[in-house]
């Protein structure tokens, strides 16, 4: 394996959880809901996925458990914001704090245990192709699923009729309601989908990226996923590009540390977060750019009686 090939493989592993979480949040925000609890849903997916894999010895059981954990957390957010009509920003932040605390309590007994690693799916003959084989045809199921979700979400949002309804809800929930669309139902379904994707992202961290459980192992990836949605202008294919760019930044700081670059490790470790801040500042400084594809009703609560 060449050094370049090894770097590309590590970029894929670093980018996949970002892409999974971001594509789910993109659908949520397209429905007009701002869920800042991605980090909390991810970490709950990580701990429940790891726990289920430990109990059953099957990593795929861990994936299923992580999906349900993410959806369960998202239901709490959905009930707070759609049924009780509470503030979306405050509810999302509370969800993140809940997820971090609850995952630490659940995962206390799993710290230090070896994990059950998610196996790679080697495609016969194709995986033996030099260079391209290991990169494209010898990945685990969640890497392939991340791209399948991007294709599916792009088709759903811009081709299908239900996707058109979801975008209508995100752009003008009052008009959508007047046309007979159930705004609350559409948003609940979008929130559940976002929770499932965040759970998958967490499962990837504890079953594939580093098969172990460490408290707060998401390390801010949920916040980066939120920034990726804005970076990608709420477009699935742009989110893919953003996820892999941020994944490359994440991996570059690890390689620089390993190479003994002489740059303080604390500064190198902060590179992904610095890149996130810089991107958000650049986007927000350009009003026209920041408004491109932004759902008009994003973050606004809907109450039919009003």
Secondary structure, 3 states (H helix, E strand, C coil): CCHHHHHHHHHHHHHHHHHHHHHHHHHHHHCCCCCCCHHHHHHHHHHHHHHHHHHHCCHHHHHHHHHHHHHHHHHHHHHHHHHCCCCHHHHHHHHHHHHHHHHHHHHHHHCCCCCCCCCECCCCCHHHCCCHHHHHCCCEHHHHHHHHHHHHHHHHHHCCHHHHHHHHHHHCHHHHHHCCCCHHHHHHHHHHHHHHHHHHHHHHHHHHHCCCCCCCCCCCHHHHHHHHHHHCCCCHHHHHHHHHHHHHHHHHHHHHHHCCCCCCHHHHHCHHHHHHHHHHHHHHHCHHHHHCCCCCCCCCCCCCCC
